[in-house]
Amino acid sequence: MRKPLLRIAAAGFVLFAAPAFAETVGEPASAALLMQAAKKAKDFAQQYRYAYTVDYWTSDGEKELSAKLRFDPRLEEGERWTLLSPSEDDLDKKARKALKQMQKNDGGDEPILYDGLHEMIDDAELVSDTETEAVFLAQVDEEDAPKDALEVYITLDKAAGYVSAIELKSKQPFKPAAVAKVNSLTQIQRFSAPQDGGPALIATSEAQVEGEAMFKSFASETRQVFSEIERVEVAAEETDE
């Protein structure tokens, strides 16, 4: 996928019990609505970029970090991330290093839309369907995790025709790197209903990760709250097909 769902920086999860039937996305009704929602997100991602503010919080059980940042693709490369609070002088060495690394990410608006879904929903299964929402299950095969290590639940708001939540969780431990092992990972991204004919935009992202790195155990929790999302008049960058 162009936009990996495995974003350890970006949790809670809901485990849906699958009924006795399974409907593939290639079939009608709720599946068609999901395909339309994914196509709408993809179309907007190909035409526009997005500026936004994010309130970011993370903890490793010992230290916490809270920060507010602004991303604007209209600025020059390397300058698109602005730290609004706290002052950079108030950050410790590790946090300043993380900020510098983030500022190199000129595609910081990738999480705003769920346009990457179109690449994974063909083989998704419908596992729950009511009058108001449908839940689909898809398997995830990414470079950072072996096949069958991850799965994702996609919740479709049928009345408004958009994906309201994407929930990723690990099914088994996996090694994203030779010196690292993820024992468990859960992540949930929630999206706001479309406004004025536009696409659904991300509202929050939460993640919890536990594992081992460099022979030491770790556990981290992250929350992001997105606001002041602005569609900007900048041509979208070319996307990988």
Buried (B, 14 or more C-beta within 10 A) or exposed (E): BBBBBBBBBBBEBEEBEEEEEEBEBEEEEBBEBBBEBBEBBBBBBEEBBBBBBBBBBBBEEEEEBEBBBBBBBEBEEEEBBEBEEEEEEEBEEEBBEBBEEBBEEBEBBBBBBBBBBBBBBEEBBBBBBEEEBBBBBBBBEBEBBEEEBBBBBBBBBBEBBBBBBBBBBBBEBBBBEEEBBBBBBBBBBBBBEBEEEEBBBBBBBBBBBBBBEEEEEBBBBBBBBBEEBEBEEBEBEEEEE
